[in-house]
Amino acid sequence: MGAVPDFRVVRGDITELPADVIVNAANRAMRGGGGVDGAIHRAGGPEILEDCIRRFPDGLPTGGVGWTTAGRLPARYVIHAVGPNRGAGETDPDLLRSCYSGAATMATELGARTMNVPLISAGVYRWPVDDAIRIAVETTRATPGGLDTVTLVAFGDAVLERARALYPDLVVGGQPPV
């Protein structure tokens, strides 16, 4: 069991910011998709999809996590977390909490010290942004493990400003430490 990780929020492109682990907001099929999922697969290259097919032939359930190679991404691993699709009726916040706690636990098991995460389910899956930010911060901070730093990477200004309103002490400029 470790100390509570330093949690911070930055604006940026998760595919460009170095960390031991990058978390992907995946879908159940684990075959790539749009949004963060598509960006991670495009930037990381075909090795990520090949690893997904090999390791997860039947995909993963909502709330589930699994790791693959990071391909060409500036990380050692990608942890794929299948967030709940609120627009399709998956409204249990424990499913979203499971994504963050599972990713933090898996990252620790993989020996990671730094982890970059997107705001899971808050895009096309329509989870309310403020609630998604609170769940990301509170769940990750409450998950014991060996992570030193967890960075929520906000792709746009809207998420960054909501995070600043909720947790002004967590929003930092520049890139997260490696």
C-alpha positions in Angstrom: 0.0 0.0 0.0 1.3 3.4 -0.9 0.6 7.0 -0.1 -2.1 9.0 -1.8 -0.8 10.0 -5.3 -0.3 13.6 -6.2 -3.3 14.4 -8.5 -3.2 17.2 -11.0 -5.1 18.4 -14.0 -3.5 19.7 -17.2 -4.8 20.7 -20.6 -3.2 18.7 -23.4 -3.3 15.7 -25.7 -3.0 12.5 -23.8 -1.2 10.8 -26.7 1.7 13.3 -26.4 2.2 13.6 -22.6 4.8 11.1 -21.2 3.8 8.7 -18.3 4.4 5.1 -17.3 0.8 4.4 -18.1 -1.8 6.1 -20.3 -5.4 5.2 -19.6 -7.7 4.8 -22.6 -11.4 5.4 -22.5 -12.3 2.2 -24.4 -15.5 0.6 -25.5 -16.6 -2.9 -24.7 -15.4 -4.3 -28.0 -11.7 -3.2 -27.4 -11.2 -2.6 -31.1 -10.6 1.2 -31.2 -13.3 3.8 -31.8 -13.7 7.5 -31.7 -12.7 10.2 -29.3 -9.8 9.4 -26.9 -10.0 5.7 -27.9 -9.4 6.4 -31.6 -6.7 9.0 -30.8 -4.8 6.5 -28.7 -5.0 3.8 -31.3 -4.0 6.1 -34.1 -1.0 7.6 -32.2 0.1 4.3 -30.7 0.0 2.4 -34.0 -1.4 -1.0 -35.0 0.5 -2.8 -32.1 -2.2 -1.6 -29.7 -5.1 -3.1 -31.7 -3.2 -6.3 -32.3 -2.6 -6.6 -28.5 -6.3 -5.9 -27.8 -7.4 -8.6 -30.2 -4.9 -11.1 -28.7 -5.5 -10.3 -25.1 -9.3 -9.5 -25.2 -10.9 -11.6 -27.9 -14.3 -11.1 -26.3 -13.7 -7.5 -25.2 -14.2 -6.3 -21.7 -17.4 -5.5 -19.6 -18.4 -2.0 -18.6 -16.3 -0.9 -15.7 -13.5 -3.4 -16.7 -9.9 -2.7 -17.3 -7.1 -4.4 -19.1 -3.6 -3.5 -20.3 -1.7 -3.6 -23.6 1.5 -2.4 -25.1 1.6 1.4 -25.6 3.0 1.0 -29.1 4.5 4.3 -30.2 2.9 6.3 -27.3 5.2 8.0 -24.7 4.4 5.3 -22.1 5.1 1.7 -21.2 1.5 0.5 -21.1 -2.0 1.5 -22.1 -4.7 0.6 -19.6 -8.0 0.3 -21.4 -11.0 1.2 -19.1 -14.5 0.6 -20.4 -16.6 3.5 -19.1 -20.4 3.4 -18.7 -22.5 4.7 -21.6 -25.0 6.9 -19.7 -26.8 7.7 -23.0 -27.5 3.9 -23.3 -28.8 3.6 -19.7 -25.6 2.7 -17.8 -26.1 5.2 -15.0 -24.5 3.4 -12.0 -21.5 5.6 -10.8 -19.8 2.5 -9.4 -19.1 1.5 -13.0 -17.2 4.7 -13.6 -15.5 4.4 -10.2 -14.4 0.9 -11.2 -12.6 2.3 -14.3 -10.4 4.6 -12.2 -9.8 2.3 -9.2 -9.1 -0.6 -11.6 -6.7 1.5 -13.7 -4.8 2.7 -10.6 -4.6 -0.8 -9.1 -3.4 -2.3 -12.4 -0.9 0.5 -12.9 0.6 -0.3 -9.5 0.7 -4.0 -10.4 2.6 -3.1 -13.6 5.2 -1.1 -11.6 4.0 2.3 -12.8 4.7 5.5 -10.8 3.0 7.9 -13.2 -0.4 7.6 -14.9 -2.2 9.9 -17.3 -6.0 9.6 -17.5 -8.7 11.1 -19.7 -12.1 12.1 -18.4 -13.8 8.7 -19.0 -17.4 8.6 -20.2 -17.9 12.4 -20.3 -17.9 12.7 -24.1 -20.1 10.7 -26.3 -21.2 8.5 -23.4 -22.8 11.6 -21.9 -21.7 11.4 -18.2 -22.1 14.8 -16.6 -18.7 16.5 -16.7 -18.7 17.8 -13.1 -19.7 14.4 -11.7 -17.1 12.6 -13.9 -14.3 15.0 -12.6 -15.3 14.3 -9.0 -15.3 10.6 -9.5 -11.9 10.7 -11.3 -10.3 12.7 -8.5 -11.9 11.1 -5.5 -11.7 7.5 -6.7 -8.1 7.7 -7.8 -7.0 9.4 -4.5 -8.8 6.7 -2.5 -7.2 3.8 -4.3 -4.1 2.5 -2.5 -1.1 1.7 -4.6 2.3 2.8 -5.7 1.5 5.7 -8.0 3.3 8.9 -7.3 1.4 11.1 -9.8 -1.9 10.8 -11.6 -2.7 13.5 -14.2 -6.1 14.1 -15.6 -5.5 15.3 -19.1 -8.2 17.7 -20.3 -8.4 17.8 -24.1 -10.3 21.0 -24.2 -10.7 24.3 -22.2 -14.3 23.4 -21.1 -13.2 20.4 -19.0 -10.2 22.3 -17.7 -12.3 25.2 -16.5 -14.8 22.8 -14.8 -11.9 21.1 -13.1 -10.6 24.5 -12.0 -14.0 25.4 -10.6 -14.2 22.2 -8.6 -10.5 21.7 -7.6 -8.6 24.9 -8.2 -5.5 23.6 -6.4 -5.2 20.7 -8.9 -5.0 22.6 -12.1 -1.5 23.2 -13.3 0.1 24.4 -16.5 2.5 22.6 -18.7 3.2 18.9 -18.9 3.0 16.4 -16.1 6.2 15.1 -14.6 7.6 11.8 -15.8 
